[in-house]
Amino acid sequence: MGMQVPYITQFRWDVDAAAIKAVTKKQRTKVGRIIFEYKSGILFITLPSGGKLSYVKPRMAVNRYGRDGLTYEGISENKKWSRIETYGPRLVENIVQGTARDLLAEAML
């Protein structure tokens, strides 16, 4: 398995820290070519393509593990509008999916 797992783990927690910093300090942050910024009540994650992921009304809240974590408003698994917990690894999953979508769209042109 040729993957550099420690780098992936580090990336996940760098993304976590950047997203939290953007939300709590209202400060634009970067991890590699990915930009995190809070504007008008929305956390925007700008992908290398320029595409954006958005998280509505992000804020810190105590998560199911009793720790302070990032939450946002969206459609949950029960198809209702609610507050959703997130963290670095889940944000990275969304970043990877968004980037894969951008690559596929580019390849189709």
DOPA-914531 format. One record per residue: x, y negated, z of N, C-alpha, C, O in turn. Coordinates in steps of 0.05 Angstrom, whole numbers, padded with zeros to 5 digits, always signed. Layout:
# residues N
XYZXYZXYZXYZ
...
//
This chain:
# residues 109
+00017+00024+00000+00000+00000+00000+00018-00025+00000+00027-00033+00021
+00022-00037-00023+00041-00058-00026+00033-00085-00015+00047-00105-00019
+00010-00087+00000+00001-00112+00010+00016-00122+00034+00024-00105+00051
+00021-00148+00036+00035-00160+00058+00014-00166+00080+00005-00189+00082
+00006-00147+00095-00016-00150+00115-00011-00173+00135-00029-00188+00141
+00014-00176+00145+00018-00198+00164+00012-00225+00152+00002-00243+00166
+00017-00229+00126+00012-00254+00112-00018-00259+00110-00028-00281+00112
-00033-00237+00104-00062-00240+00102-00074-00247+00129-00091-00265+00131
-00065-00234+00150-00074-00241+00177-00068-00270+00184-00085-00284+00195
-00044-00278+00178-00036-00306+00183-00053-00325+00168-00062-00346+00178
-00059-00319+00142-00075-00336+00125-00103-00339+00138-00114-00361+00138
-00114-00317+00147-00141-00317+00159-00142-00337+00183-00161-00352+00185
-00122-00336+00200-00122-00353+00224-00114-00382+00217-00122-00401+00231
-00098-00386+00195-00092-00413+00186-00118-00426+00175-00123-00450+00179
-00134-00410+00161-00160-00420+00150-00179-00426+00173-00192-00447+00173
-00180-00409+00194-00196-00414+00217-00188-00441+00230-00206-00457+00235
-00162-00445+00235-00153-00469+00248-00159-00494+00231-00166-00515+00241
-00155-00492+00204-00160-00514+00186-00189-00522+00186-00196-00546+00187
-00207-00503+00185-00236-00508+00185-00244-00521+00212-00260-00540+00211
-00234-00511+00234-00241-00522+00260-00230-00551+00262-00244-00569+00272
-00206-00556+00253-00194-00583+00254-00210-00602+00237-00215-00625+00245
-00219-00593+00213-00235-00610+00195-00261-00618+00209-00270-00641+00206
-00273-00599+00223-00299-00604+00236-00296-00620+00261-00311-00639+00266
-00277-00613+00278-00275-00626+00305-00261-00653+00304-00268-00671+00318
-00241-00656+00286-00226-00681+00285-00233-00697+00260-00223-00719+00256
-00252-00687+00244-00261-00701+00219-00236-00708+00202-00234-00730+00191
-00218-00689+00201-00192-00694+00188-00189-00675+00165-00194-00651+00167
-00181-00685+00142-00177-00669+00118-00152-00652+00123-00131-00662+00131
-00155-00625+00118-00132-00607+00123-00129-00589+00098-00147-00586+00082
-00105-00577+00096-00100-00560+00073-00086-00534+00083-00071-00534+00102
-00093-00512+00070-00078-00487+00073-00071-00479+00045-00089-00471+00029
-00046-00481+00038-00038-00476+00010-00052-00496-00008-00050-00520-00004
-00067-00486-00028-00081-00503-00047-00111-00505-00040-00127-00514-00056
-00118-00497-00016-00146-00499-00007-00149-00523+00012-00134-00526+00031
-00169-00539+00007-00174-00564+00022-00199-00561+00039-00220-00551+00029
-00197-00570+00064-00219-00569+00083-00226-00598+00090-00208-00613+00099
-00251-00607+00087-00259-00633+00095-00288-00635+00104-00305-00620+00093
-00293-00652+00123-00319-00656+00134-00330-00683+00124-00318-00704+00128
-00353-00682+00110-00365-00706+00099-00395-00704+00102-00407-00683+00095
-00408-00725+00111-00437-00727+00112-00450-00702+00125-00470-00692+00115
-00439-00692+00147-00451-00669+00161-00446-00642+00147-00460-00623+00153
-00427-00641+00129-00422-00616+00114-00392-00610+00114-00376-00628+00110
-00384-00585+00120-00356-00577+00117-00353-00567+00088-00367-00549+00079
-00335-00580+00073-00329-00572+00046-00303-00558+00045-00283-00567+00056
-00302-00535+00031-00277-00521+00026-00273-00522-00004-00289-00511-00019
-00252-00536-00013-00247-00539-00041-00227-00518-00050-00205-00516-00039
-00235-00502-00070-00219-00480-00080-00198-00490-00099-00200-00513-00109
-00177-00474-00106-00157-00483-00125-00169-00493-00152-00157-00510-00165
-00192-00482-00160-00205-00489-00185-00218-00516-00184-00224-00528-00205
-00222-00526-00160-00237-00551-00156-00265-00546-00147-00279-00564-00138
-00274-00520-00149-00300-00513-00139-00302-00516-00109-00282-00515-00095
-00326-00520-00099-00329-00525-00070-00349-00505-00058-00369-00497-00069
-00342-00497-00033-00360-00481-00016-00370-00502+00004-00354-00519+00013
-00395-00500+00013-00405-00519+00032-00419-00505+00055-00434-00486+00051
-00415-00516+00079-00426-00506+00104-00441-00529+00118-00428-00548+00126
-00467-00526+00120-00484-00548+00130-00484-00550+00161-00486-00530+00175
-00482-00574+00170-00483-00581+00199-00464-00563+00215-00473-00550+00234
-00438-00562+00208-00420-00546+00223-00415-00557+00251-00413-00582+00254
-00412-00540+00271-00404-00549+00297-00393-00526+00313-00397-00502+00306
-00379-00532+00334-00368-00512+00352-00390-00503+00371-00405-00520+00381
-00391-00477+00377-00410-00467+00396-00399-00441+00408-00382-00428+00395
-00408-00433+00431-00399-00408+00443-00411-00385+00426-00435-00383+00422
-00393-00367+00416-00402-00345+00399-00409-00320+00416-00408-00321+00440
-00415-00299+00402-00424-00274+00416-00402-00262+00433-00408-00244+00450
-00377-00270+00429-00355-00260+00445-00349-00278+00469-00329-00274+00483
-00365-00299+00473-00361-00317+00495-00339-00337+00490-00331-00351+00508
-00330-00339+00465-00309-00358+00457-00321-00381+00441-00342-00378+00428
-00307-00403+00440-00315-00426+00423-00309-00418+00395-00287-00411+00388
-00329-00421+00377-00324-00414+00349-00341-00432+00331-00358-00447+00340
-00334-00431+00306-00348-00448+00286-00375-00436+00279-00378-00412+00275
-00395-00454+00277-00422-00445+00269-00432-00466+00248-00422-00488+00246
-00452-00457+00232-00464-00475+00212-00493-00466+00208-00500-00445+00218
-00508-00482+00194-00536-00475+00189-00539-00463+00161-00528-00473+00142
-00555-00441+00160-00559-00428+00134-00580-00406+00137-00593-00404+00158
-00583-00391+00115-00602-00369+00115-00589-00344+00127-00569-00335+00116
-00599-00334+00149-00587-00311+00162-00597-00285+00149-00614-00285+00131
-00588-00263+00160-00596-00236+00150-00626-00232+00151-00637-00218+00134
-00640-00244+00171-00669-00240+00172-00684-00260+00155-00708-00264+00158
-00670-00273+00135-00682-00291+00115-00694-00316+00127-00712-00328+00116
-00685-00323+00152-00695-00348+00164-00672-00368+00167-00649-00360+00169
-00679-00394+00166-00659-00415+00169-00650-00414+00198-00667-00417+00216
-00624-00411+00203-00615-00410+00231-00585-00417+00233-00572-00422+00212
-00575-00418+00257-00546-00424+00261-00531-00398+00258-00537-00378+00270
-00510-00399+00242-00494-00375+00235-00466-00378+00245-00454-00399+00242
-00455-00358+00258-00428-00358+00268-00409-00351+00245-00416-00334+00228
-00386-00364+00245-00365-00356+00225-00338-00359+00238-00335-00370+00259
-00318-00349+00224-00290-00351+00233-00272-00346+00210-00281-00338+00188
-00246-00349+00214-00226-00347+00192-00230-00324+00173-00233-00329+00149
-00231-00299+00182-00234-00276+00163-00259-00278+00146-00258-00271+00122
-00281-00288+00157-00306-00290+00141-00303-00313+00120-00312-00311+00098
-00291-00335+00129-00286-00358+00110-00268-00349+00088-00272-00356+00064
-00247-00333+00094-00229-00323+00073-00244-00305+00054-00240-00306+00029
-00263-00288+00064-00279-00271+00047-00295-00289+00026-00296-00283+00003
-00306-00311+00036-00321-00330+00019-00302-00343-00001-00309-00347-00024
-00278-00351+00008-00258-00363-00010-00250-00344-00032-00248-00352-00055
-00246-00319-00025-00238-00298-00045-00261-00294-00065-00256-00293-00089
-00285-00292-00055-00308-00288-00073-00312-00312-00092-00317-00309-00116
-00309-00336-00081-00311-00361-00097-00290-00362-00118-00295-00370-00141
-00265-00355-00111-00243-00355-00129-00247-00334-00151-00241-00339-00175
-00256-00310-00143-00261-00289-00163-00283-00298-00183-00281-00292-00206
-00303-00311-00173-00324-00322-00190-00312-00342-00210-00319-00341-00234
-00295-00359-00201-00282-00379-00218-00265-00366-00240-00266-00374-00263
-00250-00345-00232-00233-00330-00252-00251-00316-00272-00244-00316-00296
-00273-00304-00263-00291-00290-00281-00303-00309-00301-00305-00304-00325
-00312-00332-00291-00325-00353-00308-00305-00362-00329-00312-00366-00352
-00280-00367-00321-00259-00375-00339-00254-00354-00360-00251-00361-00384
-00253-00329-00352-00247-00307-00371-00270-00303-00391-00266-00295-00414
-00295-00310-00383-00318-00307-00400-00319-00328-00422-00332-00325-00443
-00305-00351-00417-00306-00373-00437-00288-00366-00460-00285-00382-00479
//
